[in-house]
């Protein structure tokens, strides 16, 4: 099993090219099931989750090619609507094939998903939404069986809670439904807007982008298009955090500052100098120790839960103390014991954590528990005295492309080792 060996204490400086967003690429790949002519998706990151979903969609009989950063799909060869447990169990986003399959082909059999163990992320919202459009749903032996006689019918979908995956699934399904679908309490993440824009390129009729109410007028069929995956705002924030925690200066390129203002504001509150361009962001900590900052995770456009662990790591060596409230997932402080092993002073009570900054962290063997938590341990190791060994880094490979090469490019002393 691969591990990272990191020698801490180096101030990071340089440029990092940001990849396409994992959280956008996955629903965009699922949307490639919908059109009747071939689709080309560019700026696709090379990640374990992307490879899994390409394999899953290919298993439906769809002709998939993945070369460089480009995936092409031809649905004319599809011969089944079955997504098996063996693939779905490794990644929650696999459930995103459910809506497109039912909308395009009238039936689907999709395993209930797996993924990071960061709390309850029930798919019941997905299923209720599809039922609102006329799908018949049965859950049996760990599989969701969905079918519809003819086309799905437009209707009103009101989510009980803000759900990114649920919004994406029903948005894709509604694109081919008969009539008008109104999606209320829709998630507003940039990745959903990216999906809507690609569907529009395919011929879909969608209004209300960037709002919590999406109105979709269904069309009989969609056509293929060429589309580029939006920049990864979480990867961007993670590398800017690497500059903040090491007192360095890092410029992220091929990104979009408008997608992450809530995070950039926190970096500025830490005392960093943050400059922005049309497609780049630079953070300069000017050798200073950051100030600890408090925040609460909330749906977009507020502070993203996927940056919580990284900013907690920066707070761990910050001046003063800060309170972090996690309102999205109930089990997303699993990195706290590992950071504590490195000398961090963090007290957790329920969904709140109080971080009292220490001047220095110390190297220790630690273990990644989920995707974003894994990067928080990398950050801590970059700032720590000594050499840190991070186990279970397969988590980080699910969401960060070429992570050690990118970190080495800005001066980090990091290498991958096999046990």
C-alpha distance (Angstrom), angle and dihedral (degrees) to the residues before:
residue distance angle dihedral
X1 . . .
X2 3.81 . .
X3 3.79 121.8 .
X4 3.80 136.0 -179.0
X5 3.80 121.1 -120.9
X6 3.80 110.1 -160.5
X7 3.80 128.6 -176.4
X8 3.78 106.7 -154.7
X9 3.78 132.7 -150.3
X10 3.82 101.7 67.3
X11 3.79 119.8 127.0
X12 3.81 105.6 -131.6
X13 3.79 119.3 -132.8
X14 3.80 134.7 166.6
X15 3.80 142.7 52.6
X16 3.80 131.1 -47.7
X17 3.79 122.5 -165.3
X18 3.80 108.5 -139.4
X19 3.80 119.3 -134.8
X20 3.78 130.0 -139.4
X21 3.79 113.1 -74.8
X22 3.79 117.3 -91.6
X23 3.80 90.4 -151.9
X24 3.81 89.9 55.1
X25 3.80 98.1 38.8
X26 3.81 94.2 57.9
X27 3.84 98.2 56.9
X28 3.82 89.6 39.8
X29 3.80 89.1 55.4
X30 3.80 90.2 49.3
X31 3.80 89.5 50.5
X32 3.81 88.9 59.1
X33 3.83 86.2 76.4
X34 3.81 90.4 68.4
X35 3.84 108.5 64.0
X36 3.79 125.8 77.9
X37 3.82 94.6 -141.2
X38 3.84 129.2 53.3
X39 3.82 121.3 -72.5
X40 3.81 128.8 -155.1
X41 3.80 120.7 -154.8
X42 3.83 118.7 -168.9
X43 3.84 135.0 -172.1
X44 3.82 87.8 41.6
X45 3.83 111.7 164.0
X46 3.80 119.7 -127.4
X47 3.79 100.3 -118.8
X48 3.78 137.2 144.1
X49 3.82 91.8 -116.5
X50 3.81 91.9 51.3
X51 3.79 91.1 50.1
X52 3.81 89.9 49.6
X53 3.80 93.6 51.9
X54 3.82 92.9 45.1
X55 3.81 87.6 52.3
X56 3.81 91.7 47.4
X57 3.81 93.5 50.1
X58 3.79 90.0 45.5
X59 3.80 87.5 53.6
X60 3.81 88.0 63.5
X61 3.79 87.1 65.9
X62 3.82 93.8 -102.2
X63 3.81 111.3 141.0
X64 3.82 106.1 -117.0
X65 3.80 127.1 -176.6
X66 3.81 122.4 -174.7
X67 3.80 115.2 -170.8
X68 3.79 124.6 158.6
X69 3.80 106.6 -36.2
X70 3.82 93.6 -27.7
X71 3.81 130.1 97.6
X72 3.81 121.5 -173.0
X73 3.79 125.0 -169.4
X74 3.80 131.6 -165.5
X75 3.82 112.5 -170.1
X76 3.81 95.1 -171.7
X77 3.81 89.5 91.9
X78 3.84 97.4 51.8
X79 3.80 110.6 132.6
X80 3.84 106.4 168.5
X81 3.82 143.0 24.5
X82 3.82 99.5 -142.5
X83 3.82 125.6 123.7
X84 3.83 107.4 -172.8
X85 3.80 127.9 -143.3
X86 3.82 91.7 -119.2
X87 3.81 90.4 70.7
X88 3.80 102.3 26.2
X89 3.82 94.2 52.5
X90 3.81 92.5 70.5
X91 3.79 97.3 53.8
X92 3.79 134.8 33.6
X93 3.81 93.0 -153.0
X94 3.80 89.1 71.8
X95 3.83 87.7 84.9
X96 3.82 86.4 71.3
X97 3.80 90.3 80.9
X98 3.82 89.7 66.1
X99 3.82 98.6 77.4
X100 3.82 96.2 44.3
X101 3.83 93.0 47.2
X102 3.80 94.4 50.4
X103 3.82 92.8 43.4
X104 3.81 95.4 47.9
X105 3.81 103.4 31.8
X106 3.80 105.3 20.1
X107 3.80 97.1 -120.6
X108 3.78 143.5 52.4
X109 3.78 140.1 176.3
X110 3.80 110.4 -159.9
X111 3.79 128.1 170.3
X112 3.78 117.7 -122.4
X113 3.82 105.8 -99.5
X114 3.80 138.1 -110.1
X115 3.82 130.6 -165.2
X116 3.80 135.4 125.7
X117 3.80 115.6 4.5
X118 3.80 95.0 -128.8
X119 3.75 100.1 129.4
X120 3.76 139.8 -72.6
X121 3.79 115.1 -24.4
X122 3.80 100.4 166.2
X123 3.78 120.9 -162.8
X124 3.80 91.8 -149.3
X125 3.81 89.5 101.7
X126 3.82 89.6 57.9
X127 3.79 91.7 49.7
X128 3.81 96.0 46.0
X129 3.81 89.7 50.5
X130 3.81 92.8 51.6
X131 3.80 90.2 47.8
X132 3.81 88.1 53.8
X133 3.81 86.8 60.6
X134 3.80 92.7 51.6
X135 3.81 102.7 -92.2
X136 3.80 118.3 144.6
X137 3.80 108.6 -134.1
X138 3.80 129.9 -165.6
X139 3.79 126.5 172.4
X140 3.78 112.4 -154.5
X141 3.82 133.5 160.1
X142 3.78 92.5 -9.9
X143 3.80 95.3 -50.0
X144 3.79 132.6 107.9
X145 3.81 110.8 -136.6
X146 3.80 111.8 -164.1
X147 3.77 129.0 175.7
X148 3.78 141.1 159.9
X149 3.78 132.3 -165.7
X150 3.80 103.5 -123.9
X151 3.82 116.8 -30.7
X152 3.77 128.6 -9.5
X153 3.80 112.1 -102.8
X154 3.78 123.5 -126.6
X155 3.78 116.5 -111.8
X156 3.79 145.2 143.2
X157 3.80 117.9 -67.6
X158 3.80 117.8 -168.9
X159 3.79 113.8 -177.2
X160 3.81 115.1 -144.1
X161 3.80 88.2 -146.6
X162 3.78 134.9 14.6
X163 3.81 105.8 -88.1
X164 3.79 123.2 177.7
X165 3.80 95.8 -166.5
X166 3.79 92.8 42.9
X167 3.80 91.4 51.6
X168 3.80 90.6 49.2
X169 3.80 94.1 47.7
X170 3.80 95.4 49.8
X171 3.82 92.5 41.5
X172 3.80 89.7 58.7
X173 3.80 92.9 43.7
X174 3.81 93.2 48.0
X175 3.81 91.6 52.8
X176 3.83 89.1 73.6
X177 3.82 98.3 31.4
X178 3.78 120.9 113.2
X179 3.80 110.7 -105.9
X180 3.80 132.6 -4.8
X181 3.82 124.8 -30.0
X182 3.80 120.8 -165.2
X183 3.81 115.1 -161.0
X184 3.81 112.5 -161.3
X185 3.82 126.9 -168.5
X186 3.79 86.1 21.2
X187 3.79 118.5 173.1
X188 3.82 113.5 -104.5
X189 3.81 101.6 -153.7
X190 3.83 116.4 142.8
X191 3.80 89.0 -118.0
X192 3.83 89.4 63.7
X193 3.79 90.8 51.8
X194 3.81 87.7 49.7
X195 3.81 90.2 53.3
X196 3.81 91.7 47.8
X197 3.81 90.8 50.9
X198 3.81 91.7 52.0
X199 3.81 91.4 47.9
X200 3.82 88.9 50.9
X201 3.81 88.5 52.2
X202 3.82 86.5 54.6
X203 3.81 90.7 54.1
X204 3.81 101.9 -90.9
X205 3.80 121.5 145.3
X206 3.82 109.6 -133.8
X207 3.80 129.6 160.0
X208 3.79 132.3 -177.2
X209 3.81 99.6 49.4
X210 3.84 113.4 -178.6
X211 3.82 91.4 17.2
X212 3.80 133.3 97.9
X213 3.81 92.2 -113.3
X214 3.80 118.2 67.2
X215 3.80 121.0 -174.8
X216 3.80 115.9 -160.5
X217 3.80 122.9 -172.5
X218 3.77 104.6 -161.2
X219 3.80 123.3 -128.9
X220 3.81 129.2 -156.6
X221 3.78 95.2 -118.5
X222 3.79 142.8 -1.0
X223 3.80 129.6 -140.9
X224 3.78 130.6 -143.7
X225 3.80 123.7 -96.0
X226 3.80 142.4 175.5
X227 3.78 114.7 -105.4
X228 3.85 138.1 168.0
X229 3.81 122.6 -136.6
X230 3.82 113.9 -116.6
X231 3.83 118.6 -109.9
X232 3.81 117.5 -85.5
X233 3.81 107.2 -105.8
X234 3.82 92.2 -174.0
X235 3.80 92.9 53.0
X236 3.80 87.6 47.5
X237 3.79 92.1 53.0
X238 3.81 91.7 45.5
X239 3.82 93.9 57.3
X240 3.79 92.0 43.6
X241 3.82 86.3 53.4
X242 3.81 88.2 54.1
X243 3.80 88.2 59.4
X244 3.81 91.7 46.2
X245 3.81 96.0 50.2
X246 3.83 94.2 46.8
X247 3.82 96.9 41.8
X248 3.80 89.5 -115.4
X249 3.79 141.4 128.8
X250 3.80 121.9 -111.2
X251 3.80 130.2 173.5
X252 3.80 117.3 -156.8
X253 3.81 115.0 -155.9
X254 3.83 135.1 -165.6
X255 3.80 89.5 33.6
X256 3.80 138.2 113.6
X257 3.82 120.6 -119.9
X258 3.80 92.7 -166.8
X259 3.83 90.2 69.6
X260 3.81 96.3 61.8
X261 3.79 112.0 34.1
X262 3.82 92.6 135.0
X263 3.82 90.3 59.6
X264 3.81 95.3 43.4
X265 3.81 89.7 51.9
X266 3.82 89.1 57.4
X267 3.81 91.5 50.7
X268 3.81 89.2 52.3
X269 3.81 89.5 48.4
X270 3.82 87.0 55.3
X271 3.79 88.7 60.1
X272 3.80 98.3 -100.9
X273 3.79 122.2 140.6
X274 3.81 106.0 -124.7
X275 3.81 120.5 -169.4
X276 3.78 125.0 -176.5
X277 3.79 137.3 -158.3
X278 3.79 132.4 178.1
X279 3.81 92.3 -82.8
X280 3.81 105.5 7.2
X281 3.81 142.3 63.3
X282 3.80 126.8 -163.5
X283 3.80 125.3 -163.9
X284 3.80 119.8 -165.5
X285 3.81 116.5 -174.5
X286 3.84 89.0 -179.1
X287 3.79 91.6 -141.2
X288 3.79 92.3 -63.2
X289 3.76 129.0 134.3
X290 3.81 107.9 -112.3
X291 3.78 123.1 -116.5
X292 3.82 114.8 -115.6
X293 3.83 111.2 -109.0
X294 3.80 131.0 -158.2
X295 3.80 122.7 -139.2
X296 3.78 145.0 157.1
X297 3.80 123.7 -134.8
X298 3.79 113.6 -125.2
X299 3.81 137.5 156.1
X300 3.80 117.8 -74.2
X301 3.01 132.8 -41.0
X302 3.82 86.4 34.9
X303 3.81 125.0 69.5
X304 3.84 111.2 -46.0
X305 3.78 121.1 -124.1
X306 3.82 88.2 -139.2
X307 3.85 89.5 68.8
X308 3.80 96.2 46.1
X309 3.82 97.5 93.0
X310 3.82 93.9 45.8
X311 3.80 94.6 51.4
X312 3.80 89.9 44.8
X313 3.80 87.8 57.8
X314 3.82 90.9 52.2
X315 3.81 90.0 47.2
X316 3.81 88.5 53.6
X317 3.82 89.4 72.9
X318 3.81 94.3 30.5
X319 3.79 129.1 119.2
X320 3.80 110.9 -99.6
X321 3.77 126.2 -8.2
X322 3.79 136.4 -62.8
X323 3.80 139.0 -165.7
X324 3.80 120.3 -133.6
X325 3.81 119.9 -164.8
X326 3.82 117.3 -165.4
X327 3.80 109.3 -158.5
X328 3.81 101.1 161.9
X329 3.82 104.7 60.0
X330 3.79 126.1 23.1
X331 3.79 96.9 -147.6
X332 3.78 104.7 44.0
X333 3.80 102.7 115.3
X334 3.80 95.4 79.2
X335 3.81 90.0 119.2
X336 3.82 91.1 62.9
X337 3.84 96.7 83.6
X338 3.81 89.9 48.7
X339 3.82 93.2 49.2
X340 3.80 87.8 46.9
X341 3.81 89.1 56.1
X342 3.80 86.2 61.4
X343 3.81 92.6 53.0
X344 3.82 101.2 -90.7
X345 3.82 116.2 150.3
X346 3.81 105.5 -137.5
X347 3.80 127.5 152.7
X348 3.81 118.0 -165.5
X349 3.77 125.5 -160.2
X350 3.78 114.6 172.7
X351 3.80 109.0 -55.4
X352 3.81 94.1 -14.4
X353 3.78 128.9 85.4
X354 3.79 127.1 -170.0
X355 3.80 113.0 -153.7
X356 3.80 118.6 -163.8
X357 3.78 108.4 -167.2
X358 3.79 121.6 -124.2
X359 3.79 124.9 -158.7
X360 3.79 94.5 -123.2
X361 3.77 139.5 16.5
X362 3.80 121.3 -148.7
X363 3.78 129.3 -136.1
X364 3.81 116.7 -102.4
X365 3.80 137.9 156.1
X366 3.82 106.8 -91.7
X367 3.80 138.2 173.8
X368 3.81 129.9 -134.6
X369 3.81 114.1 -127.3
X370 3.81 102.9 -177.3
X371 3.80 140.7 -2.7
X372 3.81 102.5 -83.6
X373 3.80 94.0 31.9
X374 3.79 87.6 59.2
X375 3.81 91.3 60.8
X376 3.80 91.1 48.2
X377 3.81 87.7 59.6
X378 3.79 90.6 49.2
X379 3.82 88.8 52.5
X380 3.79 92.2 49.0
X381 3.81 90.5 48.6
X382 3.82 91.3 51.1
X383 3.81 89.6 57.0
X384 3.81 98.3 38.1
X385 3.78 129.1 100.0
X386 3.78 109.9 -110.5
X387 3.80 136.0 4.2
X388 3.81 120.1 -39.1
X389 3.81 125.0 -161.1
X390 3.82 114.4 -153.6
X391 3.80 116.8 -162.7
X392 3.84 129.8 -159.7
X393 3.80 94.3 30.7
X394 3.81 90.3 161.0
X395 3.81 82.2 95.3
X396 3.80 91.4 64.1
X397 3.81 91.8 47.7
X398 3.80 88.1 61.7
X399 3.81 92.2 66.9
X400 3.81 113.1 14.1
X401 3.79 121.7 68.4
X402 3.84 117.1 -142.8
X403 3.79 89.7 -15.8
X404 3.80 98.4 170.9
X405 3.82 93.2 44.9
X406 3.81 91.3 50.6
X407 3.80 91.9 47.8
X408 3.82 92.1 46.1
X409 3.82 87.4 52.2
X410 3.82 90.2 63.0
X411 3.79 95.1 44.0
X412 3.80 105.4 -87.8
X413 3.80 117.5 149.2
X414 3.80 97.6 -136.2
X415 3.78 132.6 138.3
X416 3.78 136.4 174.3
X417 3.78 115.7 -122.0
X418 3.81 131.2 -175.8
X419 3.78 121.7 -135.5
